[in-house]
Structure formats: C-alpha cells, structure tokens
Amino acid sequence: MDKDTYEKKLQAQLDQWQAEIEKLQAQAREATADMQGKYQEQIRELREKRDEMEAQYRKIHAAGADAWQDFKTGADKAWDDMATAMKSAWSRFG
C-alpha cells in the first residue's frame, strides 16, 4: 500500500470512529445519571485513543515518501488499540 492510500484509509477510519464516539455521547445524554458516569469514562478513553491515532496520522502525513513507513508500525498499533476499545464500548453500551 502506498502512502496516499494508507493516509486515506486512516482518515476514513478516524472519521468513522469520531461518528461512533458522537453516537455514544448521544446515548450518554439519554442514560440515567448512574450510567452517564460510565459512558463518560468510556468516551474519555475513546477520545484519548482517537487522539493517539490522529497523532500517528499527522506523523505519516508530514513524513516524506520514504520515511512514512517508519511511522506505520505506530499507526497500526494505535489503530488496533482504538478498534479494541471501540468494540469494548459497543459491547458494553451498544
């Protein structure tokens, strides 16, 4: 996969995860007071992981054509961490 294709893939996934976080926020607003705290904790964790993924994306975007592969491993790990956290959130609240 080339750099441009990889960046597009990352950006699309970041957008999807942002939309899913927003769905969880909407559910949190409708939840009981007791559950809202649990939602907010999960949303905070997801935002942190999404921010990590965004940071990896920015590194790859700024990297030259030859150097971007150096950041791909970090991006792949951040992707896996975010995917796991998102699955956990939806299994818990979805």
N, C-alpha and C positions, 0 to 999 in steps of 0.2 A: 504494500500500500504506500502511495506517495504522501508527501507532507500535506498537500492541499486536501486530498481525500480524507486523511486522518483528522485534520482540523475540522472539516465539515461534519464528520461523524461525531467528534467531541462536542461541537457546538449544538448539534441537533439533540444529543443526549442531555446536555446541560439545560436546554430549553424544556425538554420533556420533564426532567426532574424538578425544575422550577414550577412547572404547572402542577405536578403531583404534590409538591410542598404547599402550594396555594390551595389545593383541594383539601389537604389535611387541616390547613388553617380555617377553612370554611366549616369543616366538621367540628373543629375545636370550639368555634363560636356557638355552635348548636348544642354542645355537650353540657353535661351537668358541671357544676363548679368543681366537684371532686375529679372528674375526668379531664377538665380543662388543664389542670396542672400536669397530668400525664401526657396530654397532647403537646403542651408547650415544651416539655422536656425533650420529647421525641423530635419536634420541629427544630429546636435549637441544635440538636445533634445533626440532623439532616442538613441544616444550613451550614454548619461547620464543615461537613464533608463536601458539600457542594462548593463551598469557598475553596477548599483544598483542590478540588477538581478544576475549578476556574483558574487557580494559580498555575496549575500544571499546563492548562490550555494556553495561558498567556506566555509561559516559557517557550512552549513549542511554536506559538505564533511569532514570537520575537526571534527565534533561532534561525540561523541560516539553513540553506537547503541541505548542507552536510551535517550540521550539528543537531538538528531536531531529533534524530534517533537517540541521542544521549538522554533526552528527557522523556522518551516514550515509555520506558520502564516505570518511571514515577507516575506518569499519567495512567498507565494500565493498572497500577496498584490502587491509585485514588479512585479509578473507575470501579474496580472490584469492591472496594470498601463502601463506596456510595451505593452500588447495586445491592449489596448485602444489607445495608442499613435501610434502604427503601423497602426491600422485601419484608424485613422485620417490622417496619412501621405499618405496612399494609396488612400484614398477617395479624397484627395487634389491633389495628383500628379500622381496617377496611372492610 
